[in-house]
Amino acid sequence: TLGVPAPLVAALTAADIDSPFPIQVDTLPDTLSGRDVLGRGKTGSGKTLAFSIPMVARLGGALAGGRRRPGRPLGLVLAPTRELATQITNTMVPLADAYDLRVTTIFGGISQARQVAALKAGVDIVVATPGRLEDLMKQGFLHLDAIEVTVLDEADHMADLGFLPIVTKILKATPTGGQRLLFSATLDNGVDKLVNQFLHNEVLHSVDEANSPVAAMTHHVFETSGNDAKKDLVYKLASGTGRRILFMRTKHHAKKLARELTESGIPAVDLHGNLSQPQRDRNLEAFSNGSVKVLVATDVAARGIDVPTITHVFNFGLPMKAEDYVHRIGRTGRAGRTGKAITFAEHRDRMK
């Protein structure tokens, strides 16, 4: 009834997705008709499918480009982190398969050889982080003059990471008449300028207030006397049966706690910026497939990790900003499930 074509309905049904989330109900009629859309929705609200469905439907149908051309994709999705780019690709590939569209992921931290080979072979949709994408454009391996649909996901996080100048350069390289979809929790830090410059006659869909927490979530705060007391509590709470994420402030502390938990009989893996991409992929896969139930991470994992069955999020250290807390706890209670957010605080953390 929302206008999703039959091949995609079949692909979604095969993945046990048969009813839409509010952001999908609101945006799909506009996105499928080719309108520019500015979408605001809390984490876990279903926005990846909200832009993947219309991108694939339009590129596989009305905007089908015929023969693939090396280095000239038709669709582009920009994401702030490698993890989010990978999650988006995983969501999009089963839909793209329904139309024989090729999707490739481009990000830094690994050799570009495979990415260049994929581009030379011809791809229809590129999901990328801005830095590596710009590198490949400069080297002449990628051209954006055939782009029909562009998506900016988590534009506010791209602004936080300082990517907006590169994002602006990338968007200028896409045709002005193409469809553009931008998803962002806020319009701060220059995101509003992107909207004004690159979206035309856009429709705003705001399903939730910016930074609103997940509704089906219980929040707990344990006040402790220091790190040793925190660790004792963590060991007790991390030893349950469900998947759990523990957030630390620093890479060093994440690595150390994961090692200590494992040594104490609670298998854990770490996820932070000091790991190579293969290490990140390996640890995230172990967590996703359930062979390890505990992930110890820095804020690099607060966005982009979509493992639906995470039951608990622990904040070993308080996040620096309120929106960081919202994104951390958004790893649980996803897709209508319930979740628990547990924060460890010391007396000095109390508001004076």
N, C-alpha and C positions, 0 to 999 in steps of 0.2 A: 504493500500500500504506500510505501515511501518512495517507490520508483526504482528500487534496486533491481537490476536486471537478473533474469533467471539463472544464468551461469554462476553469478556471485551468491545468490540465495542458496544454490546447491552447495557451493563451497563452504559457506557459513554453516549450513545445516550439518554438513559432514564433520564440522568442528564443534558440534553441539551448541551453536549460537543461533537461537531462533527468535529472540525478542530483543529489541533495541533499547539502549540506554537513553536517558533524556537528551543528552547532547547530540546523539545521532538522530533522534526524532526531530529535533529542532533544526539541525543544519543540513541534513541530506536533501530535502527538496531544493534548497538553494544551491548547494555544491554540485548536485547532479545536473542542474540546469546551467552550470557554468558561471554562476555569480562568484565574486570575491567575497570571502567571509572572514570576519574577525571573531574567533571563538574563545570564550573564557569558561573554563570548567576545572574543578578541583582534580587533583591527581587521582588516578584510578577511575575516572568518570567515563572512559571509553572513547577518548578523542583520537587514539591511533586508528581505530576502525572508522571513526567519523571522517577522517581525510583519506584513508586508504581505499575505502569503497568507491568514492567518486573519482579518485585519480585513476584507478584501474578501470572502472566502468567507462570513463570518457576516453581514455587512451586506447582501450580495447574496442571501442565502438565509434562514436562520432569523430574522434580525433585520431583514429588509427593512421599511423604514418606510412603504412606500406612496408617496403623493404627497410630493414635496419641499416643505419649508417654508422660506421665506426666513429666512436668518440662524440656522437651527437644524440644524446638521449632526448626523450620527449617529456619525461617527468623528473622533477627534482624535489627531494625532501632534505631540508637542512635541520640538523639536531645538534645540541651543544656538546654531547659526550659520546664516546665510542659505545658505551653500554646502551644508551638510548637508541643510537643508530642501529645497533644489532637487533634490539627488540623490535624496532619498527620493521626492519627487513623480515624478521621471522613472522610477523603478523601479515605482512603484505604478500609474501611469496605464494601461499596457497591460493590467494585471490588472483594474483597475476598468472598463475598456472592455468587458470580457467580460460584465459585468452591467449595463452602462449606468449606472454610478455616476460622479458628477462629483467631481473632486478639485481643490482650489485651494490655492495656496501663499500664506502671509501672513508678511511680515517687514518690518522697518523699512528706512530708507535710501532709499526711493522713495515716490512719491505713493501715498496709500491709495485713490485714486479707483477704480482697476480692481479692487482687492480688495473694496471695498464693493459695487461693481456685481455682482461674482461672487456675493457673499453674498446680495444682494437677489434675484438670479436663482434662487438655491437651489443648494446644494452638499451632497454626501453626506459627504465627508471633507475635513477641513482639516489641512494640514501647516503648522506655524507655529513661529516663535520667540516666546518668552514676552512680550517687551516690546510688540510691535505687537499681539499677540493681546489683551493686557490693555487696550490703548488702545481697540480696536474694541469690546470688551465694555463699557467705561465709556461709550462713545458710543452704546451701544444697537444697534449693527449686528450683534452676535453674541451668541447665547445658548447656553449649554452644557447646558440642562436636558433635551435629547433624546439626549445622548451615550450610546452603548451600549458603545463600545470606546475606551479611551484608551491611548496608547503614550507612554512617556518614553524617548527615545533619548539615549544618552551622558549620563545623569543626573550622572555625576561631573564632566563638563566644564561642565554647567549650574551645578553647585555652585562650581566654580573661578571662573566668571564672575559669581557673586553673584546668580544667578537664583532661588535656592530659595524666598525669600519670595513672589515672584510665582508660581512654579510651585505652591506650596502653596495660594495664593488661587485659582488656576485649577482645581486638582483639587477644591477644596471646592465649586466651582460645577457639577461634574459629578455625576450621580446616584450614590448610594452603592452601588447594586446592579449597576453596570456592570462590565464586564471591564477589568482594568488590567494592562498589560504594561510592565515596567521593565527597561531594558538599561543596564548600567553596568560599567565595568572594575573599579571599587572601590566600597565602601560608605562612603567617607570623607566628611568635611566636611558631614555632615547627610543624606547620601543614605539612611543607615540609618533615619533618622526618617521620611523619605517612605515607605519600605517598610513600616515598622511602622504608620504612620497610614492609608495608602491601599490597601495590598494585603491581601487577605483569603484566608486559607488557601492562600497562594501556593505554587507549586512552584518550587524552585531548580534551574536547569540551568546548570552551569558547565563549559563545554567545554574551556577552557584556563585555566591559572593567570592571575590578574590580572597585567597588564603583561608577559605572556610575548611574546617577539619572534616574528616570522614564522620558521618553520623553514627554508624554502627561500631563505635569505638569506645572502650573504657580506658580512662587515664588514671595512672597511679603514680604517686611520688613517694619515694622512700628517702627519708633524711638520714644520712650516715655520718659517722664521725671522721671519715677519711678514706683513703684508697684501699687500705687493708679490709675495712668493714665492707666497702663496696664490692671487693673481689669475693669475699665470703658469700655475699648475697647473690652475686652474679653466678657463682658456681652452682648454687642451689637452684636458681631460676632457669639457668641455661640448660639444665640436664633433663628437660621435659622431652616429650615425643614430637612436638610440632616443630616446624622450621622457625628459626629465630634469627633476627639481625641485631647485633650490638654495635652501636655507633660510638666511635672514639673521636677525639679532637685531632690526634696526630697520627701519621703513618707509623711512626715508631711504636706507639702504644697499641695500635691495631695489630701489628705483626707480633708484638710481645704477648698480648693477651690470647691471640689465637694459638700460639705455641703453648702457653701455660695451660689453656683449657684442654688441648689435645693431650698433653703430658699427664693431666689429672683424670683422663678417661672420658673426656667430652670432646669427640672429634670436631674440629673447627677449621675453617679456612679464612684467610684474610683477603681484603679487596681495598686497594689504595693506589695512589699515583706512582709509587716506587716499583710496582710490579710491571713486567713486560706484558705486552698484549697476550701472548700465548699463556702466561701465568694467570692473567685475569680471566681469560676464557676458560681455562682448566678449572680454576677455583669456583667460578660462577656455575659451570656445568655440574660440578660435584654437589653444589648447593641445590641447584635446580632439580637434579634427578633424585635427590634425597639420600645419596650416599653419605653426605655430611649434613647435619641438621642446623649447624650454627655458622653464621657468617659474621666476621668482625670487620667493620668497614669504617672508613672516613666518609665525609660528605660526598665524595665522588660517587658513592652508591645511593645517595638520597634521591636521585632522579634516574629514571631509565631502567630500574630493575623491576620487572613485572613477573614475579613468581606468585601466582594467585593464592597459594596455600600458606603463606607466611602468617603465623598465628600471633607472634609477639615482636615488638620492636623495643629495644632497650637503649636508652640514652645514658651511657656511662658518664659522659660529661655533657653539661648543658650546651645546646647549640648557641651560636653567637647571635642569631636573629630569630624572631618569631616565625618568619616564613620558612627558615631552615627546619624548625621543629615540625611544621606542617608537612614539608616534603619528606622528612625522615619517617614520620609515622604513617605517611601515605603508602609505605611499602606493605602495610597490613590493612585489613578491612577493605580489600579491593573487590571490585565487581560485585558489590552487594553483600560481601561476606562480613563477618564480625572480626574484630581484632582488639588487641590489648597493647597499649603504649605505657611503658614503665620507665620512669626517669629517676636516676639517682642524684640526689642533691646533698650538698654539705651545708652546714649552718651558714657559712659565709655567702652562699648563693642566694639567701633570702633577700627580698627587697627591703631596703632600709626604710 
